[in-house]
Amino acid sequence: MKRRSKTANKGARSGLKPAKQGRTASELEKMLSLIRARPGIRPSEINRLLNRLESDGLRATLIRRGLIRKEKDGSAVRYYPV
């Protein structure tokens, strides 16, 4: 019998979206509008507000497209619209 990891179970129970899903235009647009509404937002806040476990891939896509920028603030990372 195959056992599920705790992370998989936690995501399934809490209703959070898994990290490895396709980057749909609507997900990218939601994240972009969130960053525009809250400049300097931290990744943990983004994840909480979008109800996701991780959003690394979405953020990386927006950075590659030149729509947002990432800044280090001491030990914190913050995201700003371009």
Stockholm file with secondary structure:
# STOCKHOLM 1.0

chainA/1-82         MKRRSKTANKGARSGLKPAKQGRTASELEKMLSLIRARPGIRPSEINRLLNRLESDGLRATLIRRGLIRKEKDGSAVRYYPV
#=GR chainA/1-82 SS CCCCCHHHHHHHHHTCBCSSSCCCHHHHHHHHHHHHHSTTBCHHHHHHHHTBSCCHHHHHHHHHTTSEEEEEETTEEEEEEC
#=GC SS_cons        CCCCCHHHHHHHHHTCBCSSSCCCHHHHHHHHHHHHHSTTBCHHHHHHHHTBSCCHHHHHHHHHTTSEEEEEETTEEEEEEC
//
